Amino acid sequence: MIPVSIITGFLGSGKTTLLRRLLADPRMGTAAVLVNEFGEVALDHLLLRKVDENIVLLNSGCLCCSVRDDLVETLDDMQAKRSSGLLPEFDRVVIETTGLADPAPIIHTLLTDASLTQVYCATGMVATVDAMHGGGQLDSHLESVKQAAMADRLVLTKTDLVEPAILDRLRDRLKALSPSATLFEATLDSGPGPDMLFDSHPFSERGKVADVARWLNAESATGARQDHGHDDKRHDDRIGTFCLTADVPLDWTRFTEWLALLLTNRGEQVLRVKGLLNIAGRSKPVVIHGVQHVFYPPAELDRWPDADHRSRIVFITRDLPGHGLARTFETVAAAGHARSAAEQSMD
């Protein structure tokens, strides 16, 4: 049986950062990775600096609703290709969910789908929790509560950015939500390794709060009614996603001023922003990400992950339509066009 582990956690809680660090560990060399994203344009799989056919991008959409069938088909297809030699051997599957994923239907699918249970075994779930925003996310989003309550391992991220008293309160709250889970702490530079996070023990409700069994039982009823169809009511319809793009290199100063103004004035509505940018004067792509009012230090990748060198910025927002932001972003892109035109005229 091939163990399947899930890495989940709310928007901006550090799932991709954790997974990128894990994939750099030689012990993860034979793991297959499935990345699921909620949005018009997928970026996370491009940011996992691991080359290869063992990283699979699930169709854009949320793994807990519209692409559950895609999860089954993908895992079946991976096993068939593994058996025929079309995929390299893998001895573990790691699924990174979207930040809005409800883990109950994912676990339910892994535990009950007849084609999967012959080959795969659902094992531990890892949930990342943002030390800065985790408390508010648990207050406002049921998905965040479910992610923490169902987890076997909890990784409290960005612990170096908050006061000890805040950490203590969040630890106590997580302990009450998931009393049997092992809690780890992580910063941007360090965190637990694969030997601490992954094991081969089958997923079990034992030791978890009673809500976990209730959520899984509810999925049995939902699956019977909908046959894993799309569940339009699973997520808050006030949450939306959109992507802004620019064809020419952006002026960094103009861009950061625009983003800072947005996060200052509308930060509470910006659940997540992540981008891969082509910046004027730089040959390598710049990765940016932020959560609500916080914009984290940008990072430069070693190289462009594919042939598309456009700037792409993905937003997940609440009560914040994309068309208004698109209009203001046009001024940022226009500055890039003007700079590009000026440089061409000088040549």
N, C-alpha and C positions, 0 to 999 in steps of 0.2 A: 504494500500500500504506500502510495506517495503522500506524505504529509502536506497539507495545505494550511498555511498560516495567513492571517489577515492583519494588515496594519491599517488602522483607522484613526480617526481623530478629527475634531472640528476644523473648519477653515482656518488656515494660518497657524496651526498648532505645531508644525514642524515635521509632518510625515515624510515629505520628500527629502528634507535635510537628513533625517534619521536613516532613510532607506539608502541615500547616496553614501553615507558613512558605512553602512552595513555591507554594501556591494563592493566597497574597497577592501573588505576583509577576505583573504584567500579562502576561508571556510565557506564563503557564499559562492564560490566559483561554479558550482554545479546546481545552482538554484535557477528556476525559471521565474520571471517576474511579470505580473499582469498589472498594468497601470490603468486606472479608470478615472476619468475627469468629467466634471460637470461644466459645460461651457461650449461656446461656439468653436473655439480653437483649442486644441490640446497642446500643452507646453511641458508638463511634468516629465514625460518620457524623454524629451530632448535634454532635460537638465540632469538626468541620471547618468553621469559620465561613465557608462559601462557600455561597451560596444556589444551588441550582438543580437543574434536572432533569438536569444533567450529572453528578450524584453518584448512583450506584446502589449499593444495599446488596444484596449477595449473601445468599442464605438462610443463616441461622445454622447453622454447621457449619464444618468445616475444608476449605478450598479444595483441599487436596492429596488428599482422599479422598472424602467423601460428596457434595460439591457440584461435582465436576469437570464433570459433565454440565450443571449449572446455569451454569457459566462459559461453556461453548460456547453454550448457548441464549441467555444474556444478551448475549454479543457478537454473535451472529447477529441477535438482536432489535434491538440498538442500531443496527446497520448498516441494517437494513430501515427503521427509524424515521428514521434520518438521511437515507436516500435519498428517503423520502416527505415529508420536512419536518416530521415529528412530533417530532423531536429537533433541537436546534440543531446546526449544523455543528461537528464536532470533528475535529482533525487529529492527535490522539494519545490513547492510552488509558493510564492509569496504574492499576495494580492494587496495592492495599495488602493484603497477606496477613495472616492471623492470625500471632501470634507462635510458634505451634506448627507452622506449615506447613513441609513438606518441599518445597523448590522444584523438585525433579526432575520429579515428575509434572505440575506446572503448565507448566514449560518444554516438556516432552514433548508435552503437549496442544496448546500453541500452535504447535509445530513440525510436528505430524503430522496434526492434524484437518483433513480435506479441505475442510470448509466454511469454516474459519478461514483457512487458508493462501491462499485466493483473495483475501482482503481485508486480512488483518492480517499484520504482520511482527514476530516476537518480537525485541526489541532488548535493550539492556542491562538488567542486574539490579543494583539498589542494595540493599545490606544494611547495616542499622544494627547497631552493636555497642556495648553498654554498657561504658564504661570502668571502671565500678565493679564490675560483676558478670560481665563478658564472659568472663574467664578461667575462673571456676567453671562458667558455662553451657557453655562449650566442653568442659570436662571431663565434664559430666554428661549432656548432651543432644546426640544425633546430629543433630537438626534444626538446632541452632545451627552445628555444623560444616559441614553441607551449605549452609546459607545463606551462610556466609562463603566457602566454597570455590568456589561457583558464581557469586559476584558479580563484576561488572565494575567496580563502584564500592563502596568500603567507607566508611561514615561512622562514625567513632569518636565517640560522644556522651558528654556529661557530662565532658569532659576537664578542666574547671575544678574538678572535685570530687575528683581523685585525685592522688597523688604522681607526679612525673616518672618515677621508677624503675618504677612499675607500668605507666605508659603505654608506656615503652620495651619492656618485656617483652611487652606485648600487641601492640604494633606488629610486633615480630619474629615473634610467633606467627602473626599474620594474614598477614604477608608470605610465610611458609612455606606457609600454607594456600591462599593465592590470589596467586601471584607476579605475575600480570599485572594485578591490580586496582589502580586508583588509590585512594589512601587520603586521605580528608579528615577534618578534625576539626570538632566542633561543640559548642556549649554550648546552654543553654536559650534564649539570646538571639541566637545567630548560627550560621551554617552555610553550606554551599555552595548556590549557586543552581541553577536548572534547566539553565542552559547548561553547568554543570560535571557534572551528573549524568545528563542524558539526551542521547542522540545517535540517529542513524538507522542505525547499523551493525547488521546482523543478529547475533543471539546466536550465539556460536561456542565450541566446546570448546577451540579453539586457545589455547595459553598457560596453560591451567588444569591443575591436577594431574590425574593419570590417573584418579583416583576419579570425576571428573565424567562422563567417558565411560562408565565402568562403571555409575554410577547411572542414566544415561539409557538405556543398553541394558537394564538391569533393568526399567525402566518399560515398554519395548516388550514384554517377556515378560509382565509383570503385566497390561498392557492387553489383550493377546491372550487371556489366561485369564479376565479379569474384565469385559471390555468396559466399562471405566471405572466399574465398580460400587463399592460402598462397601468400603473396606479396613479392617476392624475392628482389624487388628493393626498398623496403621501407627504408632499412638501408644502410649505407655506407659499401660497401663490403671490405673496408680496416680494418674494425673492426672485431676482432675475439675474441673467448673465449676458454679457456682451463683450465684444473684442474690438479694440481700436488698432488700426494699422497705419504705418507710414512707409512710403516707398523709397524715400531718400533719407540719408543720415540725419538724425535729430541734433539740434543744438542742446547740449547738456544743461546749460544754465537755464535756458528757456523752459525746458522740460521739467526740471526739478522745481522751478518756481510755480509752474502750473500744478504739479502734483501736490506740493506743499499747501497751496491755497485750497485745493480740493479736500485734502485730508483735514485741514484745520476747520473748514466750514461744514463739511459733510461726512466727517470721519465715522460717526456712529452708524451711518448708512452703508459704509464701504466694508462689507464683511471680509473681503479679500481682494487684493490686487497683486498680480504677478505679471512680469513682462520680460521679454527678451528683446533687447534694444540694439539698434545700429546707431552708434554715436559718432558724430563728425569728429574726425581726427584720430579715431581708434580703429584698429584693424580687427579686433576681437569683439565678440558680443558681450554685452553687459546685462546681467540678470538683476532685476529689481523686484522687491516684494514688500508688501505692507499689510497691516491689519488695523482697521479702524483708523485711529489718529496716529498710529506708529508706522514710520517708514524705516525699514532696516537698512544697514549699510549695503550698498550695491557690491556685486562681485563680478569679476571678469572671467569668462570661460576661456579655456586654452584655445578653442577654435569654434567655428560655427558648426552646429550639429548636423546641418543639412544644407542644401543648395539655396534655401530661401533665406535671404539676408534682410528681409523687411523687419521693421520693428513691429512687435505684436504685444499688446497689453490686454490681459484678460481681467475683467472685473466681475465679481459676484457681489451684488448689492441688495439692499432691502429698501423698497419705496424710493428708488432712485433710477428713473428712466435713463436709458443709454443715449437717447437722441440729444439731450441737452449737453452731456459731456462730449459727445462727438463734435458738436458745434464749437465748443471752446477748444477742443484739441486741434481743430483745423488751424488755429492761429500758431500752435506749436509746430505743426507739420509745415505750415507756410514759411516759418522762419528757417526750417531746414531746406525748403525749396529755394528760398532767397539766397542762402549761404552757398548752396550747390551751384546756383546760376552764377553767383559772383566768382566762385573759384574757377568755373569753366571759362568765364570771360577773361580772367587773368591768364589762363593757359593760352 
